[in-house]
Amino acid sequence: MAVLSYNEIVPKTVIIYNGEPYEVLSSHVFRMQMRKPVNQTKLRNLISGKVIETSFHQNETANEADVGKMSAKYLYTNRGESWFCEEADPKNRFSFPEETVHDKVQWLAPNATTEVTTFEATPITINIPVKVDLEVIEAPPNVKGDSATGGNKPVKVATGATVNVPLFINAGDIIRINTEDSTYTERVEKAR
């Protein structure tokens, strides 16, 4: 594990802070008048997702976190737990509390492959693509004259999630969804 000096704590590095892994989102080294330089940082906890701001002074160091990646398959969500298995070793199953991964799991179909971030060989979070293509399984019918208003309607996609889409989207269409803000981006394929 590498020890980083205060000015090596830069974006994209993952450090141990208060015993937990944090990704550095931003850093700014500056000097105020006659004082020693300070690195003002914004950190995101990789386990809870909470973002904090903290400063590292010239005499401070941080340990680089031992994080890794593994390929895993999403299995199912039941009783508040979202279950996965390691792709290389399907017997190795693990879960996350549903409330910590719901915003990502809602875009995964069963058996979908995803990347899992590990900390000291323990799975801590899942990473999904920014955009996913899913089939619309339920869509309310269009009402004649609606298209002129340019409105939206809620539809259900194959994973069970609901998305607001333009009125011209129908059941059977394949749509692209931005997973970061849960929004419709485009229709990929029209239903046959």
N, C-alpha and C positions, 0 to 999 in steps of 0.2 A: 504494500500500500504506500503510495507516494505521499510525501508531506509537501503541501503547497504553501509558499509564502503569500503574504497578503495580496501582492500584486499579480499572483498567478491564479487567483480565484476569478475566473473569467466565464462569460456565457458558454453554455453547452457542457461545462464540466459538472461532475456530480461529486459533492463533498459530504462528509459526515459533520453534522451540526447538531449539537445536543443529543448525540447518539443515534440520529436518524439520517437517512439519505435525502439530500436536497439537490435539486438541479439549479444551477446558477442561471437565472433568466437575464439579468443585466448587471453590469459592474461599471463603476466610474471612480478612477483614482484621482484625487485632488488634494491640494494643500491649502489650508486656511491660514492666511497671514504667516506668522513665524512658526506655526505648529508643524509637526511631522505629518507626512502624507497619510491619507485614509482611503480605503476602498469601500465606497457605498454600494451595497449589493441588494438585489431583489432575488429571493430564493423560493422555489416551490418544493414543498414536501412531497416526495414520490409516493408516500404511503397514503397520506390524508388528502393531498392535493392543495392544502392551504398555502397561500403565498405570504411571505413575510419580508420585511426590509431590515437589514442589519448592516453594521459597518465593521470592517476589519482594519485594525491599526497596524502600523509598520512592524511592531514586534510580535504580531499574532500569526499563527499558521492554522491550516486545516488539513485533515487527512482526506485524500481522494477516496471516494467510496468504491467498494468492490461490487459494481453492478454488471450484470450480464443480460443476455437475451436468450430466449428459447422459443421455439415454435410450438404452439399448442392448439388443440381443437376445443371449440366451445361445445359443451354437451347439452346442458339444460339449466334452467333456473327453477328452484323449488324451495318452499319454506324459507325464503329470505336469503338463500345461498345460490350463487351462480357457479356452476361446476365446469371444470376444464380437465383435459388430460394432456400430458406431454406427447407431442407427435411422435418422437423417437421411441418413447416407452409408454404406450397407452395405459399400462397398469398404474403409472404414477399419476394419480388424480389429486386435484386440489381445488379449493373454492375460495371465493371472495364474498364478503357480505354484499348482498344485492344493492344496498343503498350506495356503496362506494363505486360500483361499476355499471349501474343501471343505464346511465347516459351513453355508455359504449355498447353494452350487451343488447340494448334494444335494436341495434342495427346488425346483429349477428344471427344468422340462421343456424340451427343445430348442425354440427359437424363442420362449421366454417373454421378455417385456419386463421389464427391471429398470432401476433407477437406478444410475448410476456416478458416484462422486465423483472429481473431477479436481483435481490440484494443478499449477499452472503448465501447464495444458492436457494434462497426462499423467494417464491413468487410474490411480488408486491403490487403490480398493476398490469393492465393489459393495454396494448396499443392497437388501434384500428386505423384503417385508411381514412383520409380526410373525406373521400367521396366513395359511396357504395351504390351499386345498381341493384334495385329490388323490384319484384313484381307487385303490382297493385292487385290485391285480392278482393277488396270491397270498395266500391265508389258509388255515391248517390247519383241518380240519373240527372242529366242536365235538364233544366227547365227552359223552355223556349223563351228567347229574349234575354236570357242571363248573360250571354257572351258580350253584349254591348257594354255592360257595366264593368267588365274586366275583373270580376270577383274571384274568390277562391272557395274551395270546398275541402273538407277533411276526408282523407281516404285512408284505408288500412293497407299496410304492405305485408309481404310474406312473413316478416318476423313478428307481426302483431302490433308494431308501432303505428301511430297515427301521424300523418303529415298533411299540412295544408298545401294544396296544389291548384293550378289554374283549372277552370271549369271544363276544358276540353279533355282532361285526363279521364280514362275509363278503366274498369277492371280488365286485367290482362296486359295492360301497358307495363313496360319496364321503365322505371324512372330513376334518375340519379339524385342522390341526397347528399348534402353537405353534413357530415356527422358532427362537425364542431358547433354548428348552431341549429341543427335539426331542420334544415330548410330544403325545399325542392329546388333543384338547379335546372334540370332539363328532362325531356322525355327521350329515352335512348331508343326505344323500340315500341312501335304501335301494335296493339293487340290485333291478331289475325282474324 
